[in-house]
Amino acid sequence: MGIPLQNSPFSLTSFYFQSVSLTLSLSAYFSAESGTLPTR
């Protein structure tokens, strides 16, 4: 809250995991849409 994101040691890690989870969600969504995932 009071700590700037640039000076926070966890900002880069949280940003990395956030982008990774976003990419995984998007890829899983598009894979399900195109029917390449055998799940369900």
C-alpha angles and dihedrals in degrees: 000000000000094000117089113238092232092060096042114103090208097053095084093044094048091046090050094051091043093054091044093052090046091051092048091049092049094046092048091048095050091043090054090046093052091043097238093125112084091206114114 
